[in-house]
Amino acid sequence: MIHLRFLVQPNTSHVVYSYITKLHLFNSFLSMSSSNNNLDLTVFKLVGDQYDGVFFVFDLEAGEFVYLNDALETLWKRKVKEVMENPASLLDSIHTEDREHVTANYRKLLEEREKMHLQFRVVWPYTTDRWMRLKVYPLGQAEQVHLVAGMAEDDSSRMKNIFNMQKINARKDSMLEILAHDLRGPISLVQTLAGVIEEDLPKSESEHSRKQLKIIQEICKRNIDLIRDLVHQEFLESAQVEVNKERLDVVWEIKEVIKLYRDSQQNLGKEFKLNSSHEQVYARVDSMKFMQVINNLVSNALKFTHEGGVISIYIEKNEDDVVISVKDNGIGIPEKHHPCLFDKFTEARRPGLKGEESVGLGMSVIKTIVELHQGKIWFESEENKGTTFFIQLFTQE
């Protein structure tokens, strides 16, 4: 058995790690004709018996396994003989939150008979849940397909790394915005006070003091610009990375973002609320990119909401989609700016309540990221009453 690991360097700054396993096997799979009911299992058994993941051939018409290797007992903690006799019993091992997802994809496989990739959790006795990555390939063409081959691998380590990166990235973005807000306010105040003192100084015999005050104002301005550029550049650079979607709980994701804002709400002068129609809401998202969208919407709400205002996030799960709303009771968006808000370098850009500058790229980038998720974004706003942004993600792809 040969496993190859190598680097693929595309025209981007990141490196893609690719695992290529048994290429000759799947070339054989896809060339087989399912019209022949006498499938030769020799090749399947030769490779499947050595493969360290679950490897199987399944008959969609009969609803039974034609071949299933022994790795099932290690990765799934179920006896091969029992599963061969009762394939539906596998569903009992799948996490209750993922059963509907797996069942829906199985129905889709029966109807469309096309290749499929999905992720779900398997419950192990006396230990933590394990993430599985399943790939299913049809053995034949279109309506002729009645056999599929599949591979299931333990994906727990990769998912654990993703969750850790999510936490780090969410904290990083939130802390950048909070620090920017905390620093920008006091520095702006010092700049303003220096200007007031300069105006109050006597016109004569105060040239030296005036020069010192000018230096203070210039230092404040440079630091405010530095903070603005840091946050802005971080958002734009990370938004340019390609989208890599995973099936994740968006309630948990957004909680990680809002937690730091809530902890700092007294200093930020705003109240943060988070509610959801369900405890867990799953959707396929690129966590880092999508949480950047949430962070940016919260950042905008901070800039355009007065002290003591409320910023509310609500997550609603429907039959075919998830809708996330970010609402504030701030100054709202003038109606004349509504048509061009999502344009690049939009004319709708304006400074925040504390003078925060904008180059008009944020909303354009947000819209791009949402659309890369095959989602939609829109808003409702009325001057002096507030703004609500809505993001719709479709749960069926």
N, C-alpha and C positions, 0 to 999 in steps of 0.2 A: 504493500500500500504506500502510495507516494503523496505527500502533502507539500505544496509549494507556498512560500510566502515571499512577496516582493513588493516593491514600491512602484506606484504609478504616479508620475509627475505631470499633471495637466497644466493648462495655462492659467493656473491659480496659485496662490501662495501656500495652500495647504497640501498635505500628502494624504493620498487615499491608500489604506491598507486593504489588500485583496487576498482572499483565501480561495485557491483553486483546488478542488478535490474531485478526483475521478472524472475528468473531462470526457474520457473515452466512453465511460459508462452512460452518461446522459446523451452523448451523440447516438449511442445505440438505442436508448429509450425512445428518442424522438423519431428515429427512423423505423421503429416497429409499427406494424399495422395492427390496430385493434380489431380489425375485421376477422382476424384469425383467432378463434376461441382457444386454440391449443397453444397458449403462451409458454415459451420455454423459459423456465425460471433459473436455469443454470447460471447465467451471468449475474442475475440479481442475488442469488445465494452466495456466489463466490465473493462478491464485494460486500454484501450486507452482513455476512458472518464476520467480516473483519472491521467493519465500520463501527466507530465508537459512538455514533448517534443512532437514533431510531430510524430504521429503513424499512419501507413497506411497499407492497402493491395492493391496491384496493379495488374491488369490483363495485362500481356505482350501481349497477342494475340489481345485483344480489344483496348489496349492503353488507359485504363481508370482506375480510382480508384474504388475499390469495397468498401473500407472503408477509411475514413480520419477523424481524430479527430479535435476538435475545437482549439487545441493548435496552429494550423497553423496560425490562425488569430493573435496570439500574437507574434510568432516567425518570421513569414513570411510577416505579414501585408497584407494578402490577404484573401478574403472571401472564406470560405469552399465551399459554393454553386457555386461560379463562377469557382473555380478550378475543382470541380467535373464535371462541364459542359464542361470545356475547360482545360484539364491538361497541354497542351503545353504552356499556359499562364504563368506557373510558371517560364519558362525560361526568361521571361521579367524582373523578379526580381533579377536574378543572375548577379553578376558583369560582365561587358563586358569582362574583362580579363580572367574570369573563365568559360565562356559559352562554349568555344571550348572543354575545359577539361571535363565539365559535359556531353556535347553531345557525345563525344568520349566514355565515360564510359557507357552511356546509350546504345549506339550501341553494345558495348562489352557485356553488360548484355543481350541484345536481342539475341546475337549469342551464348554465352557460358552458360548463365543461371546458373551462380554460385554466391556464396556470394561475396559481394563487400563492401569495405569501401572507402569513399572519403571525401575530404574537399573542401569547396568553400565559397565564400562570397555572402551574400544576401544584396541588397541595400535597406536600409530603407529610407523613405522620411524624409527630414529635420533632419537627424542625421548621425552618422558615420556608415560605413558598419559593418555587423555582420558576423562572421565566423560560418559556420555550419559544423557539423560532421555527415555524413550520413552513416548508416549501412543497407545493404539490404541482406535479406536471402531468398533463394528459398523455396517454399512450395512443395517439391516433389523431384524427382530424375531425373537428366539428361534431356532427350528429353521429359519427362512427365511434366516438369515444365511449367506452364503458369501463375501461381500466385506467387508473391513475397510479403513478409512482410518487413517493414522497420521502422527504428527509426531515427529521425533527432533531434540533440540537439544543443543548442547554445554553441559554442566552443570559443567564443570571449575572455573570461577571460584567458583561458589557452594559447591561441595564443598570447595575449598581454604579458603574462609572458615569453613566449618563445622569443618574439622579444626583450624584455628587457634584458634577459639573453644573447642573441646574441650580443647585443651592448656591454654589460659589458665584455663578453668573448673576443670579437674581440679587444676591447681596451686593455684589459689585455695582450693578446698575443703580440699585436703590440708594446705596451709600453715596455714590457719585452725585446723584440728584439732591440728596439730603444735605451733603456737605456743601454742594454748590449753593443751595438755598441758604444754609446757615452762615456761610462765609460772605456770600454776595450782599446779604442784608446789612450786616455790620460795616462792611467795607464801604458800601454806598452811603451809609449814615456818616461815616468819618469824612468821606469826600464832600458831602453836603455841608457838614459842620465847618470844615475848613473853608468852604466858599463863603459861609455866613460870617465867619471871623474876619476873613479878608475884607469883606464889604464894610464891616464895622470899624476897621482900623482907621486911625486918622490919616488923612491924605499925605501929610508931611512926616518926616522922621520915622518912617516905618518900612522903608524899602527892603531891609534885611528880612524882617518878619514876613513881608509879602512873598519874597522869594522862597522862604521855607514853606509857607502854606501852598505855594504853587507846586513845590516838590511833593508835598503830601497828597495833593489832588492828583498829580500825575501818577504816583505810585498806586493809589487806589484805582485809578482808571485802568492801568496796566494789569492789575490783579483781577479786576472784574472781567476784563477781556480774556485773560488767561483761563479763568474758570469757565466762561462761556464756551470758548474754543475747545477746551478739554472735553466737556460733556457732549458738545455737538459733534466733534470728530470721532469720539468713541461710538456714538450712535451710528454715524454714517459708515464707518469702517466695518463694524460688525454686521451691519445690514447688507453688505455686499457679498457676504459669504453665501454659497448655495444652500438651499433649503434641504434638510434631511429630516423627514417626518418620522415620528414614532407614535404608537398608540399610548397616550399618557392621560393621567387624571388632571384636567385643567383646573379643578377646584384646588387640588394640592399645589399645583404650580402657582396659581395666583395668590394663594395664602402665603407662600414664601416671599412673594414680592411685597405684599401689603404689610407683612409682619413688621418690617423695619420702619415703614411709614407710621404705623400705629405706635410703635415704641417712641417715635420722635414727634408725634402729633402736637405735643405741648409746645415744643420749640418751633415747629412749623406753623403753629397757629391755626391748624385745620383739624377737623374730625374726619376719621376714615371709617367707612362701614363696608362690610363684605357679607353678602348673603347668596345662597344658592338654592335652587329648587330641589336638588338631590345632594346627598353627602359626597358621592363620587360622580363625576361626569367625564366620560372618556371621549377623546377625539384624537385624530392624527395631526400632530403639530411638530414643528421644529422648536423645541423648548426655548433655546437661546434667542432665536429670532422673534418668536411670538411673545415671550415675556418682555422683550425690548419694546414691542408695540404697546403692551400694557403700561410699562414704565413711562413711555413717552406721553401717553394719554393722561396718566396721573400727573406727570410733570407739567403739562399744559394746564390741567385743572388747578394745580398749585399757583401757577403764574397769573391766572385770571380769576381767582377767587379771593375775596376779601378775608381779613383776619376773622376767625370764628366760623368760617364757612364749612360746608360739609361736602365730602367727596365720597360717593357711593358706587360700589361695584356689585352688579347682580349677574349671576350665571343661571341661565334657564335651559334645561334639557327638554327637547321636544322629540317627536318620533323620528324625524330624519335630520335634525340639525341641533346645534347648540348656539344660543345667542348670548353674547356677553355685552353688558352695557356699563359704561363709565360715565357717571353723572355728577355734575357740580351745580351749585347755586350761585355761580359767579356772575360776571358782567355780561356773559353771552357773546354771540358773534353777530355783528351787524348783518342785516339781510343782504346788503349789496355784496358782501363777501362770500355768501353761501355758494354760488355757482363755481367759484374758482378756488375754493379752500384746498382741494387736493392737487392743484396744479404745482408743477415744479417752479420754484422762485415766484410763488404766488403773490399777487398784489394784496392778498388778505393778511400778510404778515404784519405784525404790530408788536410794540414792546409790551412786556408784562406790567403788572400794577406797580412793581418795584423797579421798573426800567429795564427788565431783562430783554436783551435784543434777540431778534430772529432774522434768519436769512430766507425763511420760507421753504425750506427743504423737508422739514420734519414730517408734515402730513403726506407729502408725496411719497416718501420712503415707507411710511406706515401703510399706505394704500398698496404699494408694490408688494410688501411682505404678506399682507392679508390675501391678495390675489394669487400669490405664489402658493398659498394654502388652498386655492380654489374657493376662497371665501369672499364675502362681501362686507363693505364698511360704509356706513352712512351716519348722519347726525341730525338732531333736532335742536334748535337753539332760538332763544328769544332774548333780546337785549335786556339787561338788568334782572333777568330771571334765571339764567343759567344755560348750560349745554349738556346734552347727552349724546355720546358716541355709541353706536351699536356695531358689533362684529358678529357676523354669522358664519359658522363653520358647519359644513355638511358632514354628517357622520357616516354616510354611505358613499364609497368611491367606486 
